[in-house]
Amino acid sequence: YACQFFVLLPIVPRMKEIYFNLVDFSLLKILKKFSQIFIGGAVLGLIVLFERLLASQLPKGSISYLGYSSKIISLLLLLPTTALPTVLLPNLSGHWTTQNLDRLRYNLSLGIRIAFFIIFPICVWLFIYKIPLVYILLEKGNFDRVATHAVATALGCYTGVFLGVGIASITGRGYFAIQNTFIPAVIMAASFLFYVLIAIPLSRLFSYSGLALALSLTILIGLA
């Protein structure tokens, strides 16, 4: 972010006029969109907080197992959730600006298919080789074989999150391109309620793995 700031900094002196008007219609529109995106992000944070709260009531180590496995998922998601969506967004926005809706739908559908083609094989590989992956990354020192299997179990249950978030990164850009941030916020709020309803019984049935499974189901159903 610092590099981006310094790259854009030389542009500022060239600006003929810099002003800030609180009643400007464009600014109010941006603030409205921002508030809806903020709500969606806050709901995601609530889901993580609620997951950790439930995990704290489970056997010792549950929070750590979920934490390690979610970190691995986040690391693997860096490529599919940054490269393709970043390239796709200006393309979709351009078609929306010119009202070329047929091309917008086609490119969005193409982006989803490409994302699925990339992400689904990784999900299958991740589920099959979850134990060797955790062994290579984490098993050393006090992190023994029991912890490896525990993290791998949670990681396997998190594969739905990997698939859902990867595809949602594309569909989310579609909503942003058409300047609709309300529907994603509503979906996130509904997803939180759904997660609360299923996380408690699943955690009682499957311990920390139930929490990972609940999050996967929530993301996939929200995507549908």
N, C-alpha and C positions, 0 to 999 in steps of 0.2 A: 504493500500500500504506500509506503514511503517513496518507493521508486516511481510509482504512478503519479504521486503528488509532485515530485520534482520534474517529471517529464511534462506535466501540464502547466507548471508554474510560469514558464516564459510566455504563455498565451495571455496571462492576466494583464500585463501592461498594454497589450494591443487592443484591449477592449475599450471601445469609445465611451461607454457609459455603464456604470455599475450602480444599480439601485435595488432597494428592497422595499416592496410595497405589500403590507399585510393583507390588504383588501383586493389584491390582484386576483382575477378569476383563475388564471393559470396556476398560481401558487396555491390557492384554495383547493383546486382540483388535485394537485400533486399531494397536498396534505391529506386529502380524503383517501386517495389511493394508498398512501403510505400507512395510514392508520389501519386500513384493512389488511395490508401485508404484515404489519406489526402484530395484529391480533393473531394471524395465522402462525407467526413465529413464536408468539407467547404461548399459544396452545401446545405447540410442539415441546416447548420447555416444560409445560405443566405435565405432559405425558411422561417425560423423562423423570421429573421430580416425583410423580406418583409411582412410577416404576421403582425408583430407589426407596421410596417410603415402604412399599410392600416388601421389597427385598430385604429391608432391615429387620423385618419380622420373621424371616425365613432362617434356615440353619446358617451357621457361621461360614463366611466366604462367599455367600450368594451375591453380594454387591460387587465383590472383586471379579467373580466369574462373568457377570453381566458386563462389567466395565471393560475387562480385557477383550471380550468377544465383540462388543460394540465398537471398540477402537479399531479392531481388525476390519470390521465392516466399513467403517468410515474411511479407512486408508484405501481399501479396494474401490470405494465409490468415487474417489477423486477424479479418475480419468473419465468414466462414462457420464458423470454429472457436471463436468466443466467443459470439456472440449466440444462435444456435439451440440449441447444446448446453446453454447456461446456462439457457435457458427450459425445455428438455426434461427436464433431470435431476430437479428436484423433482416433476414430473408423473409420471415413471416410478417414482420412489421411493415416491410416495404409492400407486400401484397395487400395488407390491410389498408395501408394509406391509399393505394390506387384502387381499392375495392375489387381486387382480383381474387374473389373468394374461392374460385375453383382451384387456382394454383396454391392458395393458402392451405386449403384442405389437403391437396395432394402432397405438398411438402411436409405438412404436419404428420400425415399418415406415413410418409416415407421415413421421417425422422423416428417415429415410434417403431417402425419395422426394423430400422437399422439398430436402434438402441436395444430392442429385444434380441436381435441376432448377435449382438455383442455380449449382452448381460446374461442371457439364459444359459449359454454354455459355461460361463464363469460360475453361475449358481450351482449347476450340476457338479462341476469340478470341486467347488468349495464344499459342497455337502459330502462328496465321496472322500475327499482328502483332507477333511477338517482336522483329524487327529495328527497326521504328519505335519500339517501346516503349523498348528499350535506347538507341536514338539520342536520344530525348527526355530520358531520365533521366540518362544517363552521358556521352554523347559531347561532351567539351569538354576543352580543354587537351591534355595528353599522351595522353588516351584517344581514340585515332584510330579510323578506320573498321575496321581489322583487329581491334582489340579489341572493337568493337561486334558484329561478326559472330561472333567467338569466344564472347562472353558470350551472344549470342542463340542460338547452337547449343546451348550447355549448358542454357540456359533452356528450349528446346524439349524437350530430353531430360528435364527436371525436371517437365514437365507431369503425368506420372504420379504424382509425389509430391504435387502439388497436389490431384489428384483423390482419391488414396488417403488422405491425411491428413485431407482435408475430410470424407470419409465415415467414417473411423475415429474422428473426434471425436464422432460420433453413436453408433456401435456401442460405443465405449469407455464412454460415459455409461450405456449399457444394462447393461454389466458392473458398473459402479459402483453402479447402482441396485439390483441384486440382490446386492450385496456380494460379488461374485466378482472378486477381483483376481489370482487365481492364473493363470487362463487367459491374460489379456493378458500377464503376465510370461513365460509359456512361449512364447507366440507371438513376443514380442520376442526372446527368446533364440534360437529357431529361425530367426528372420529374420536375425539377425546371422550365424549359420553359413551361411545361404543366400547372404547378401551377400558374404561372404568367398569363397565358391566361385565366384561369377559375376563379381565385380568385377575379379579379376586377369586372367582371359582377355579380358574386354570392354575393360579399359583398354589391353591390348596391341593389340587390334584397332582401337579407336576413340579412343584417347588419353583426354583428360579427359571427352569426351562419353560414353565408355563407362562411366565412373564414375557420371555422372548417370543414365544409362540403367539401370545396375545398381541404383541406389537406387530408381528408379521401379518396376522390376520387383519388387524386394523388398517395397516397401510394398503394391503391388497384390496380390501373391500372399499376403502376410500378412493382407490384408483379406479375401481369398476364404476 
